[in-house]
Amino acid sequence: MSAAPVPEMADCAAACADRLHEAGRVIVASHIDADGLTSAAVAGAALERAGIPHEQTFYDQLDAEAVAELAATDYDVVLFTDFGSGQLDDIAVHEERGDFVPVVADHHQPADGVETEYHLNPLLFGINGARELSGAGAAYVLARALERDGVDNRDLAATAVVGAVGDMQAVDGELVGANAALVEDGVAAGALAEGKDLAVYGKQTRPLPKLLEYATDTHIPGISNSYTGAVEFLEGLDVDCRSEEREWKRWVDLTDDERRRVASALVRHAMSRGVPAGKIDDLVGTTYTLANETPGTELRDASEFSTLLNATARYDRADVGLAVCLGDRDGALDTARTLLRTHRRNLSEGLNWVKEHGVTDEPNLQWFDAGDEIRETIVGIVAGMSMGTAGVDRSKPVIAFAEESPEETKVSSRGTGTLVRKGLDLSAVMGEAAEAVGGGGGGHDVAAGATIPAGTEREFIDHANQLVGEQLG
């Protein structure tokens, strides 16, 4: 067994691990996004290897009702992964009653004025939970502390990296801080490969024209958002981009030399169209490849893997995403791919809805209310994808509303790294604005959410607009 991946958290992780080893039965409760699913998978695999009996459950939102539901079970310990820190006040009520012992492995902002003994959160150790360690990362630190009798959990770092990438923690395309230590562990275990490559989504699975058409993070005039333009670009290269059957190859099908030639031509094309040098630099980034997965599948690339996971739990099939994370490559993977097709269709329809209806512009932010037209579990993803496309300006954060129930509205917000560097903290904005209208919220500086009473949307926007203005000066 090698050294603890994040030394600052080692003592706390050891205490949490000791308590779990002493437990009779454990239930792992986790969030439903990619980070939550990978958190549950890392924790579950580590508990399994440690011989600790456990079960797993998932929640879209951890509120007082959900915590009470967990308290009504007969588990000795509840292990909260990728949430729990912000709900310590609700958890403390049941801890004091002796309903269960909480162990929390999270990276969100802890509730004020509430403490619990077994609380593993990077924020408590001076580590940025929005950029340097995700929920899956906290679960991985715990997994390393659970090692006994020669067990080596470093291979689980690959799953934790998928969670970090899915949680948008790659700063300028690269995992940094404590996340970098996880990458080192994964590489050392032979489960992960780190390299430099074209920084676009879909290199494993998308045909080359689609790969370039949807490469919009760095907008390339004449290629981005233009299938015809992408085809013309590829056909003008001295690279055979089609198979013997004349089907378009994928990026992964090209040789290393062919990839370099396509990338160089893409850079030259971007320069000739006036793309700024800084944006051109963004075309190449760090990639994280799961070394033990089959090339050309969604599971080979950390970014594509995280999207596949988002397509499961957000459609009420967290069990499918968890099974894929834990190694099911038959029925669960087939189901996940079916859900992914539905997910992509819904995202496309959501983006089209935003393009058609537009956004309402405020001095410091922009927003749209999708009502029941966009599923509340994906409206935040649609909001993020709409920035830079669909008429949504990247110079201001975007807030999206969707109906959660007749009584409640789901709020999702997205910003950019540039805005965060200027002072934007959407976690604080969502929390304070939601509290002002009788709701609750939180998250990260670049992406956060809330639930508010239906009918308070305008009042919420007024508060959020003021808060963002104060943050950005």
C-alpha positions in Angstrom: 0.0 0.0 0.0 1.4 3.4 -1.0 1.2 6.7 0.8 -2.1 8.5 1.3 -3.0 10.4 -1.9 -4.0 13.6 0.0 -1.9 13.8 3.2 -3.9 16.8 4.6 -6.9 14.5 4.8 -5.2 11.3 5.9 -5.9 11.4 9.7 -9.6 12.2 9.2 -9.9 9.5 6.5 -8.3 7.0 8.8 -10.8 7.8 11.6 -13.7 7.5 9.1 -12.3 4.2 7.8 -11.9 2.8 11.3 -15.5 3.6 12.1 -16.7 1.9 9.0 -14.6 -1.2 9.8 -16.4 -1.3 13.2 -19.8 -0.9 11.7 -22.3 -3.8 11.5 -24.2 -2.7 8.4 -23.6 0.4 6.2 -25.8 2.1 3.7 -24.2 4.4 1.2 -26.4 7.3 0.2 -25.2 9.4 -2.8 -26.2 12.0 -5.3 -27.4 11.1 -8.8 -25.0 13.0 -11.1 -21.8 11.6 -12.6 -19.8 12.6 -9.5 -22.3 11.1 -7.2 -22.4 7.8 -9.1 -18.7 7.5 -9.2 -18.5 8.4 -5.5 -20.9 5.6 -4.7 -19.0 3.2 -6.9 -15.6 4.0 -5.3 -17.0 3.7 -1.8 -19.0 0.6 -2.6 -16.0 -1.2 -4.2 -13.8 -0.2 -1.2 -16.4 -1.5 1.3 -16.7 -4.7 -0.7 -13.0 -5.3 -0.7 -12.9 -4.6 3.1 -15.6 -7.2 3.7 -18.0 -4.6 5.2 -21.7 -5.4 4.5 -23.4 -2.5 2.8 -26.2 -1.4 0.5 -26.6 1.7 -1.7 -29.3 4.3 -2.4 -29.5 7.5 -4.3 -31.2 10.8 -4.0 -31.7 13.7 -6.4 -31.7 16.0 -3.4 -30.7 15.3 0.2 -33.3 17.1 2.4 -34.8 16.6 5.8 -37.3 14.1 4.5 -34.6 12.0 2.8 -32.4 12.0 5.9 -35.4 10.9 8.0 -36.0 8.1 5.5 -32.5 6.9 6.1 -32.9 7.2 9.8 -35.9 4.9 9.7 -33.7 2.0 8.4 -31.8 -0.3 10.6 -28.3 0.6 9.4 -25.6 1.3 12.0 -23.8 3.8 9.7 -24.9 6.0 6.9 -22.1 6.9 4.5 -23.0 10.1 2.6 -21.0 10.6 -0.6 -21.1 13.7 -2.8 -23.6 15.3 -0.4 -24.1 15.6 3.3 -21.9 18.5 4.3 -24.5 21.0 3.4 -27.2 19.0 5.3 -25.3 18.5 8.5 -28.0 20.3 10.5 -30.6 17.7 9.3 -28.2 14.9 9.9 -27.3 16.1 13.4 -30.9 15.7 14.5 -30.8 12.0 13.9 -27.2 11.5 15.1 -28.1 13.0 18.4 -31.1 10.6 18.7 -28.8 7.7 18.0 -30.6 6.8 14.8 -27.3 6.3 12.9 -23.7 7.3 12.9 -23.0 9.6 9.9 -19.8 9.4 7.9 -19.6 12.1 5.3 -17.3 12.1 2.2 -18.3 15.3 0.4 -16.8 18.4 -1.2 -19.7 20.9 -0.9 -19.8 23.8 1.5 -20.6 22.6 5.0 -23.6 23.9 6.9 -22.6 26.7 9.3 -22.2 26.0 13.0 -22.7 22.2 12.8 -20.0 19.6 13.3 -19.8 15.9 13.1 -16.9 13.6 14.0 -16.5 11.7 10.8 -16.5 14.4 8.2 -14.2 14.1 5.2 -14.3 17.2 3.1 -11.4 18.9 1.3 -12.8 22.4 2.3 -12.0 21.6 6.0 -8.3 21.1 5.0 -7.7 24.1 2.9 -8.4 22.3 -0.4 -10.7 23.8 -3.0 -13.7 21.5 -3.3 -14.8 23.0 -6.6 -11.5 22.7 -8.4 -9.1 20.3 -6.5 -11.2 17.4 -5.3 -14.7 16.2 -6.1 -17.1 14.0 -4.2 -15.6 11.0 -5.9 -12.2 12.2 -4.9 -13.2 12.4 -1.2 -14.6 8.9 -1.5 -11.3 7.8 -3.0 -9.3 9.2 -0.1 -11.6 7.2 2.1 -11.2 4.1 0.0 -7.4 4.3 0.4 -7.8 4.6 4.1 -10.0 1.5 4.1 -7.2 -0.7 2.7 -6.3 -3.6 4.9 -4.4 -6.9 4.5 -2.6 -6.1 1.3 -5.7 -4.6 -0.5 -4.7 -1.9 -3.0 -7.5 0.5 -4.0 -5.4 2.7 -6.3 -7.2 1.3 -9.4 -10.3 3.1 -8.1 -8.6 6.4 -8.9 -9.7 6.0 -12.5 -13.3 6.0 -11.5 -12.7 9.0 -9.2 -11.1 10.9 -12.2 -14.3 10.3 -14.2 -16.2 11.9 -11.3 -13.9 14.9 -11.2 -14.1 15.4 -15.0 -17.9 15.0 -14.8 -18.0 17.6 -12.1 -16.2 20.1 -14.4 -13.1 20.2 -12.2 -10.7 20.2 -15.1 -9.1 23.7 -14.8 -8.2 24.9 -18.3 -8.6 21.3 -19.4 -6.4 19.7 -16.7 -7.0 18.3 -13.2 -5.0 20.1 -10.6 -4.3 20.1 -6.9 -5.4 17.0 -5.0 -7.0 15.7 -8.2 -3.6 15.5 -9.7 -2.5 13.1 -7.0 -5.5 10.9 -7.9 -4.3 10.9 -11.5 -0.8 9.8 -10.4 -2.3 6.9 -8.4 -4.4 5.8 -11.4 -1.4 5.9 -13.7 0.7 4.0 -11.2 -2.0 1.3 -10.9 -2.2 1.0 -14.7 -5.8 2.0 -14.7 -5.4 5.4 -16.2 -3.4 7.1 -18.9 -2.7 10.9 -19.1 -1.7 12.6 -22.3 -2.1 15.6 -24.5 -4.5 15.6 -27.4 -7.2 17.5 -29.2 -9.4 19.0 -26.5 -12.8 18.1 -28.0 -15.6 15.9 -26.7 -16.3 12.6 -28.5 -12.9 11.4 -29.7 -13.7 7.8 -28.9 -17.2 7.5 -30.5 -18.1 10.4 -32.8 -17.4 10.3 -36.6 -14.8 12.9 -37.5 -17.2 15.4 -39.1 -19.5 15.3 -36.1 -16.5 15.6 -33.7 -15.5 18.9 -35.4 -19.1 20.1 -35.9 -19.8 19.9 -32.2 -16.4 21.2 -31.1 -17.7 24.6 -29.9 -15.7 25.3 -26.7 -13.3 27.0 -29.1 -15.4 28.3 -31.9 -13.7 27.7 -35.3 -15.5 29.7 -38.0 -16.6 27.5 -40.9 -16.3 24.3 -38.9 -18.0 24.6 -35.5 -21.8 24.1 -35.8 -21.4 23.3 -39.5 -21.4 19.6 -40.6 -20.8 20.7 -44.3 -17.9 22.9 -43.2 -16.4 20.1 -41.2 -16.7 17.7 -44.1 -15.1 20.2 -46.5 -12.2 20.7 -44.1 -11.5 17.0 -43.7 -11.8 16.3 -47.4 -9.2 19.0 -48.1 -6.6 17.3 -45.9 -3.9 14.8 -47.1 -5.2 12.3 -44.5 -7.4 9.3 -45.2 -10.3 10.1 -42.9 -12.6 7.3 -44.2 -12.5 3.5 -43.7 -12.2 1.0 -46.5 -16.1 0.9 -46.4 -16.0 4.7 -47.0 -17.4 5.3 -43.5 -16.0 8.3 -41.6 -13.3 7.3 -39.1 -13.4 8.4 -35.5 -10.5 10.3 -33.9 -9.4 7.1 -32.1 -9.2 5.3 -35.5 -6.5 7.6 -36.8 -2.8 6.9 -36.3 -0.7 9.2 -34.1 0.8 10.9 -37.2 -2.7 11.4 -38.7 -4.0 13.0 -35.5 -1.0 15.4 -35.5 -1.6 16.4 -39.1 -5.4 17.0 -38.5 -4.7 19.0 -35.4 -2.1 21.1 -37.1 -4.4 21.8 -40.0 -7.2 22.7 -37.6 -4.9 25.2 -35.8 -3.9 26.7 -39.1 -7.5 27.0 -40.2 -8.4 28.7 -36.9 -5.6 31.2 -37.2 -6.5 32.0 -40.8 -10.1 32.8 -39.5 -8.9 35.2 -36.8 -9.3 33.0 -33.8 -7.3 34.6 -30.9 -4.1 32.8 -29.9 -5.3 32.1 -26.4 -8.4 30.3 -27.8 -6.2 28.3 -30.3 -4.1 27.1 -27.3 -7.4 25.7 -25.9 -7.7 23.3 -28.8 -5.1 21.1 -27.2 -5.6 19.8 -23.7 -5.0 17.0 -21.2 -6.9 13.8 -21.7 -7.6 11.0 -19.2 -8.0 7.6 -20.7 -9.2 4.6 -18.8 -6.5 2.1 -19.8 -8.5 -1.1 -19.1 -11.6 -0.1 -21.1 -12.1 -1.0 -24.8 -10.9 1.7 -27.3 -13.7 3.3 -29.3 -16.2 3.0 -26.5 -17.8 5.6 -24.2 -15.9 4.1 -21.2 -12.4 4.7 -22.6 -12.5 8.5 -22.2 -13.2 10.1 -18.8 -15.4 12.8 -20.3 -17.5 10.5 -22.4 -17.8 8.1 -19.5 -19.2 10.9 -17.3 -21.8 11.8 -19.9 -22.9 8.2 -20.1 -23.3 8.2 -16.3 -25.4 11.4 -16.4 -27.7 9.7 -18.8 -28.6 7.0 -16.3 -29.4 8.4 -12.8 -30.9 11.6 -14.3 -33.5 9.3 -15.8 -34.1 7.4 -12.6 -31.7 4.6 -13.3 -28.9 5.2 -10.9 -28.7 1.4 -10.5 -27.6 1.1 -14.1 -24.9 3.8 -13.8 -23.6 2.2 -10.6 -23.4 -1.2 -12.2 -21.4 0.1 -15.2 -19.0 1.8 -12.8 -18.6 -1.5 -10.9 -17.7 -3.4 -14.1 -21.0 -4.6 -15.7 -20.2 -4.6 -19.4 -23.3 -6.6 -20.5 -26.9 -5.7 -19.7 -26.2 -2.5 -17.7 -24.0 -1.1 -20.4 -26.5 -1.8 -23.1 -29.2 -0.1 -21.0 -26.9 2.9 -20.3 -26.3 3.3 -24.0 -30.1 3.3 -24.7 -30.5 5.9 -22.0 -27.6 7.9 -23.5 -29.4 8.1 -26.8 -32.5 9.4 -25.0 -30.3 11.9 -23.1 -28.7 13.3 -26.2 -32.1 13.7 -27.9 -33.4 15.5 -24.9 -30.4 17.7 -24.7 -30.7 18.6 -28.4 -34.4 19.3 -28.0 -33.6 21.4 -24.9 -31.0 23.5 -26.8 -33.4 24.0 -29.6 -36.0 25.2 -27.1 -33.5 27.8 -25.7 -32.6 28.9 -29.3 -36.3 29.3 -30.1 -37.4 31.1 -27.0 -34.2 32.9 -26.1 -33.1 34.2 -22.7 -34.1 37.3 -20.7 -31.2 39.6 -20.2 -30.6 41.3 -16.8 -27.7 43.7 -16.0 -25.6 41.0 -14.4 -27.0 37.7 -15.6 -29.3 36.0 -18.1 -32.1 33.5 -17.6 -34.8 31.3 -19.1 -37.8 29.5 -17.6 -38.4 26.2 -19.3 -41.4 25.2 -17.2 -42.1 21.5 -18.0 -40.5 21.7 -21.5 -37.1 20.6 -20.2 -36.6 17.8 -17.6 -35.6 19.4 -14.3 -32.7 16.8 -13.9 -31.0 18.0 -17.2 -31.9 21.7 -17.3 -28.6 22.6 -15.8 -26.7 20.7 -18.5 -28.8 22.4 -21.2 -28.0 25.8 -19.6 -24.2 25.0 -19.6 -24.3 23.8 -23.2 -26.2 26.9 -24.3 -23.4 29.2 -23.3 -21.6 30.3 -26.4 -24.4 28.7 -28.5 -28.2 29.0 -28.6 -27.8 32.8 -28.3 -26.5 32.7 -24.7 -23.7 35.0 -23.9 -20.6 33.6 -22.1 -19.9 37.0 -20.6 -22.6 36.6 -17.9 -23.8 33.6 -15.9 -27.0 31.9 -17.0 -29.8 30.8 -14.7 -32.4 28.2 -15.8 -35.8 27.3 -14.2 -37.7 24.1 -14.7 -40.7 22.7 -13.0 -39.9 20.2 -10.2 -43.4 19.8 -9.0 -46.5 22.0 -8.9 -45.2 23.5 -5.7 -41.5 23.8 -6.4 -39.2 25.1 -9.1 -35.7 23.7 -9.8 -33.1 26.4 -10.4 -29.7 25.6 -12.2 -27.0 28.1 -12.9 -23.8 28.0 -14.9 -20.8 30.3 -15.3 -17.4 30.1 -16.9 -13.8 29.8 -15.6 -13.2 33.4 -16.7 -16.2 34.7 -14.6 -15.0 32.6 -11.6 -11.6 34.2 -11.8 -13.3 37.6 -11.7 -15.1 36.7 -8.5 -18.2 34.8 -9.5 -19.4 32.3 -6.9 -22.7 30.7 -7.9 -22.8 28.6 -4.8 -23.2 31.7 -2.7 -25.6 33.3 -5.2 -27.9 30.2 -5.3 -27.8 29.7 -1.5 -28.5 33.4 -0.6 -31.1 34.1 -3.3 -32.9 30.8 -2.6 -33.0 31.5 1.1 -34.4 34.9 0.5 -37.5 33.4 -1.2 -38.0 30.5 1.2 -35.9 27.8 -0.6 -32.5 26.3 -0.4 -29.5 25.9 -2.7 -25.7 25.6 -3.1 -23.1 23.9 -5.2 -19.9 25.2 -6.7 -18.6 28.6 -7.9 -19.0 27.7 -11.6 -22.2 25.6 -11.3 -24.8 25.5 -8.6 -28.5 24.8 -8.1 -31.5 25.5 -5.9 -35.1 24.6 -5.2 -37.5 27.4 -4.6 -41.3 27.8 -4.1 -43.1 28.0 -7.4 -44.1 31.6 -8.2 -41.0 33.2 -6.6 -38.9 33.1 -9.8 -38.9 36.8 -10.5 -38.0 37.6 -6.9 -35.2 35.0 -7.0 -33.8 36.6 -10.2 -33.8 40.1 -8.6 -31.8 38.8 -5.6 -29.4 36.7 -7.8 -28.8 39.7 -10.2 -27.9 41.9 -7.3 -25.5 39.3 -5.8 -23.8 38.6 -9.1 -23.3 42.3 -9.6 -21.7 42.7 -6.2 -19.4 39.7 -6.8 -18.3 41.0 -10.3 -18.1 44.6 -9.3 
